[in-house]
């Protein structure tokens, strides 16, 4: 992932001004928040909520004053829109709202991530634990990965949102929302005139990590590919602004490249299953040996692609008789007939 910490100014076809506020949400992980200079002044995403990230956000506003001659401060923000329910995008919402008293909105499928945070975290962790126990990883590795998955999330304090939305124009706003599930259940892209905020749905260089829908509804490669094709059909877009990395004048090409990338990964996954393998073995075939948190990401990505193939009958469970005798048996997958 490319980390660009340059504050940048954009202007839409209708003369609306936007600032990119790059915040280092976690070490070497920059999240792009966006400030829309409209009425009300709107902030898209709030980064992680770490003390250093909150200070980064404040420093971005100081840059607006010193380099762009803008008098706006964080306290002037009247509305916060969260693009999706991942901690590097919503974790700073309590800090921002304490400073501003702004109203906060999020897609209806991700609202409970904020409102019932502890419940969603624990249920998600349980689902991840059950999934990893079916991959073929050793138990001690599974336990460590589940704890890593909760890392950085335990300190967030749940809060109610002021409004939710699904698709279409947001209330009292020129922003238009498009629901694009896949990377996250409530992921949205937001259009402002001829600019599209793509959040984590489309990025300039990398593709966002995928996870199986068996863990979280409205994720998975199937939803993601469908959502990519949906956004590709939009017209009147000049530039795409992602939740990470760089702006995209070639946003349509990035969508086509991303679809092609996942089609290629699906075929490689299929080819690896000429002989029966469990998920951990397929993951090693796709990504090689990984360490620490990257083992979890690789197993999630592998499982998402394997799930897609399995649901469409291209691969099947090879050791079904063993599973019938003992339901705790680790499934091994193989190319279907």
C-alpha positions in Angstrom: 0.0 0.0 0.0 1.2 3.5 -0.9 1.0 5.9 2.0 0.7 9.6 0.8 0.5 12.1 3.7 0.0 15.1 1.5 -3.0 17.3 2.3 -4.6 18.1 -1.1 -7.3 20.3 -2.4 -9.9 19.3 -5.0 -12.8 21.2 -6.6 -15.9 19.6 -8.1 -17.5 20.6 -11.4 -20.0 22.7 -9.3 -17.3 24.5 -7.5 -17.5 22.6 -4.2 -14.1 22.4 -2.4 -12.8 19.1 -0.9 -9.7 18.5 1.1 -7.9 15.2 1.6 -6.8 14.8 5.2 -4.4 11.9 5.4 -4.2 10.4 8.9 -1.8 7.7 10.0 -4.4 5.5 11.6 -2.0 2.8 12.6 1.8 2.6 12.0 2.5 2.8 8.3 -1.2 2.7 7.5 -2.6 6.0 6.3 -6.4 6.5 6.0 -7.7 9.3 3.9 -10.4 11.4 5.5 -12.1 14.0 3.4 -13.4 17.4 4.4 -16.2 18.8 2.2 -16.5 22.6 2.5 -20.3 22.7 2.1 -23.2 23.5 4.5 -22.9 21.7 6.8 -19.1 21.2 6.6 -18.9 17.4 6.3 -16.1 15.1 7.3 -15.9 11.7 5.6 -14.3 9.1 8.0 -12.4 9.8 11.2 -9.4 7.3 11.1 -8.7 5.0 14.0 -9.1 7.1 17.2 -5.5 6.4 18.4 -4.1 9.4 20.1 -1.5 9.8 17.4 -4.1 9.6 14.7 -6.3 12.2 16.4 -3.3 14.5 16.6 -2.6 13.8 12.9 -6.2 14.9 12.1 -5.7 18.1 14.0 -2.4 18.7 12.2 -4.2 18.4 8.9 -6.5 21.2 9.9 -3.5 23.3 10.9 -2.1 22.6 7.4 -5.4 23.9 5.9 -4.8 27.2 7.9 -1.1 27.6 7.1 -0.9 26.3 3.5 -4.4 26.8 2.1 -5.4 29.9 4.1 -8.6 28.1 5.3 -10.0 29.4 8.6 -11.9 26.1 9.2 -11.1 24.0 12.3 -12.3 20.6 13.5 -14.9 22.4 15.7 -16.6 23.7 12.5 -17.5 20.2 11.3 -21.3 19.8 11.4 -21.7 16.3 9.9 -19.7 13.1 9.9 -20.3 10.3 7.4 -18.6 7.0 7.9 -18.0 5.1 4.7 -17.9 1.7 6.3 -17.6 -0.2 9.6 -13.8 -0.8 9.8 -12.0 0.6 12.7 -9.4 2.5 10.7 -12.3 4.5 9.3 -14.7 5.0 12.2 -12.5 4.6 15.3 -11.9 8.3 15.7 -15.6 9.2 15.7 -15.9 9.7 19.4 -12.9 12.1 19.4 -14.4 14.1 16.5 -17.9 14.3 18.0 -16.5 15.3 21.4 -14.8 18.2 19.6 -17.6 19.2 17.3 -21.0 17.9 18.5 -21.6 17.0 14.8 -24.3 14.5 13.7 -23.0 11.1 12.4 -24.4 8.9 9.7 -23.5 5.5 8.4 -25.1 2.8 6.1 -27.8 0.9 7.9 -25.9 -2.4 7.7 -22.9 -1.0 9.6 -24.8 1.1 12.1 -24.7 -1.6 14.8 -20.9 -1.7 14.5 -20.9 1.6 16.2 -24.1 1.3 18.3 -23.5 -2.3 19.5 -19.8 -2.4 19.1 -18.9 -4.9 21.9 -21.5 -7.3 20.7 -20.5 -7.1 17.1 -16.8 -7.5 18.0 -17.4 -10.6 20.1 -19.7 -12.2 17.6 -17.3 -11.5 14.8 -14.4 -12.9 16.8 -16.4 -16.1 17.5 -17.1 -16.4 13.8 -13.5 -15.9 13.0 -12.5 -18.5 15.6 -14.9 -21.1 14.1 -13.7 -20.4 10.6 -10.0 -20.6 11.5 -10.6 -23.9 13.2 -11.7 -25.3 9.9 -8.6 -24.2 8.0 -6.1 -26.7 9.2 -4.1 -24.2 11.2 -2.7 -25.4 14.6 -4.9 -24.5 17.6 -2.3 -22.3 19.2 -2.0 -20.4 16.0 -5.7 -20.0 15.7 -5.9 -18.6 19.3 -3.1 -16.1 18.6 -4.8 -14.9 15.3 -8.1 -14.4 17.0 -6.5 -12.1 19.5 -4.7 -10.3 16.7 -8.0 -9.8 15.0 -9.3 -8.0 18.1 -6.2 -5.9 18.4 -6.7 -2.1 18.4 -10.5 -2.6 18.6 -11.1 -3.2 22.2 -10.9 0.4 23.3 -13.6 1.8 21.1 -16.7 3.0 23.1 -20.0 2.3 21.4 -22.2 5.2 20.5 -25.5 5.7 18.7 -25.6 7.2 15.3 -27.8 10.1 14.4 -29.1 8.7 11.0 -28.6 5.8 8.7 -29.1 5.5 4.9 -29.1 2.9 2.2 -28.8 4.4 -1.3 -29.6 7.7 -3.0 -29.1 11.3 -2.0 -28.3 11.8 1.6 -30.7 14.1 3.6 -29.9 17.8 3.3 -26.8 17.0 1.3 -25.6 16.9 -2.3 -23.9 13.6 -1.6 -25.3 10.5 -3.3 -24.6 7.1 -1.8 -24.1 3.8 -3.6 -24.2 0.6 -1.5 -21.3 -1.6 -2.5 -21.1 -4.6 -0.2 -18.1 -7.0 -0.4 -15.2 -5.6 1.5 -17.6 -4.6 4.3 -21.4 -5.1 4.6 -22.2 -1.4 4.7 -19.5 -0.1 2.4 -20.6 2.8 0.4 -19.2 5.0 -2.4 -20.3 8.6 -2.3 -20.7 10.9 -5.3 -20.3 14.6 -5.1 -20.9 16.2 -8.5 -18.1 14.7 -10.7 -16.0 13.3 -7.8 -16.5 9.8 -6.4 -15.3 8.9 -2.9 -14.5 5.2 -3.4 -13.5 4.5 0.2 -12.0 1.0 0.3 -14.1 -0.3 -2.5 -11.6 0.8 -5.2 -8.0 1.8 -4.5 -5.3 3.2 -6.7 -2.8 0.3 -6.4 -4.0 -2.5 -4.1 -7.2 -4.4 -3.8 -8.9 -4.5 -0.4 -8.7 -7.7 1.6 -11.7 -10.1 1.2 -13.2 -12.4 3.8 -15.7 -15.2 3.5 -19.4 -14.4 3.8 -19.6 -17.4 6.2 -18.0 -15.0 8.8 -19.9 -11.8 8.0 -23.0 -11.4 5.8 -22.7 -9.2 2.7 -19.0 -9.7 2.4 -17.3 -12.3 0.1 -16.0 -12.2 -3.5 -19.4 -12.6 -5.1 -20.8 -9.4 -3.5 -17.5 -7.6 -4.1 -17.4 -8.3 -7.9 -21.1 -7.4 -8.3 -20.5 -4.1 -6.5 -17.4 -3.4 -8.7 -19.5 -3.8 -11.8 -22.2 -1.6 -10.4 -19.8 1.3 -9.8 -18.2 0.8 -13.2 -21.6 1.7 -14.8 -21.7 5.2 -13.2 -21.3 8.2 -15.6 -20.2 11.7 -15.1 -17.3 10.8 -12.7 -14.0 12.7 -13.4 -11.9 11.4 -10.5 -12.0 8.8 -7.8 -10.8 9.5 -4.2 -10.0 6.4 -2.2 -9.9 5.7 1.5 -6.2 5.0 1.1 -3.4 5.7 -1.4 -3.7 8.1 -4.3 -6.5 9.8 -6.3 -7.6 7.9 -9.5 -8.3 9.7 -12.8 -8.3 6.2 -14.3 -10.9 4.8 -11.8 -12.7 2.8 -14.5 -9.5 1.1 -15.4 -8.8 0.4 -11.8 -12.2 -1.3 -11.5 -11.5 -3.5 -14.5 -8.0 -4.3 -13.2 -9.4 -5.2 -9.8 -12.0 -7.6 -11.4 -9.3 -9.1 -13.5 -7.1 -9.6 -10.4 -9.8 -11.5 -8.6 -10.7 -13.6 -11.6 -7.0 -14.6 -11.8 -6.9 -15.4 -8.1 -10.0 -17.6 -8.5 -8.3 -19.5 -11.3 -5.1 -19.9 -9.3 -7.1 -21.2 -6.3 -8.9 -23.7 -8.6 -5.6 -24.9 -10.1 -4.1 -25.5 -6.6 -7.0 -27.9 -6.0 -6.0 -30.6 -8.5 -5.2 -32.6 -5.3 -7.3 -32.3 -2.1 -6.1 -29.5 0.2 -7.3 -27.7 3.3 -7.6 -23.9 3.4 -4.3 -23.4 5.2 -2.5 -25.4 2.5 -4.3 -23.4 -0.3 -3.3 -20.2 1.4 0.3 -21.2 1.4 0.1 -22.0 -2.3 -1.4 -18.6 -3.0 0.7 -16.4 -0.7 3.7 -18.4 0.4 4.8 -18.4 4.0 3.3 -15.5 6.0 4.0 -14.2 9.5 1.8 -12.9 12.3 -1.3 -10.9 11.2 -0.6 -11.6 7.6 -1.4 -15.3 8.2 -4.9 -14.2 9.1 -5.3 -11.9 6.1 -4.0 -14.7 3.8 -6.4 -17.2 5.3 -9.4 -14.8 5.0 -8.5 -14.0 1.4 -8.1 -17.6 0.5 -11.4 -18.6 2.2 -13.3 -15.9 0.3 -12.1 -17.1 -3.1 -12.5 -20.8 -2.1 -16.1 -20.0 -0.9 -16.9 -18.4 -4.2 -15.7 -21.5 -6.1 -17.5 -23.9 -3.7 -20.8 -22.1 -3.9 -20.7 -22.3 -7.7 -19.8 -26.0 -7.7 -16.3 -25.6 -9.2 -14.8 -27.2 -6.1 -16.2 -29.8 -3.7 -15.3 -31.2 -0.3 -13.2 -34.4 -0.9 -13.4 -36.0 2.6 -17.1 -35.8 3.1 -17.3 -39.4 4.4 -14.8 -38.5 7.2 -16.8 -35.4 8.0 -20.0 -37.5 8.3 -18.3 -39.7 10.9 -16.7 -36.8 12.7 -18.1 -33.2 12.1 -14.9 -31.7 13.6 -12.8 -33.1 10.6 -11.0 -30.3 8.7 -12.5 -30.1 5.2 -10.3 -30.8 2.2 -11.3 -29.3 -1.1 -10.7 -30.5 -4.6 -11.7 -29.6 -8.2 -15.3 -30.6 -8.9 -16.3 -33.0 -11.7 
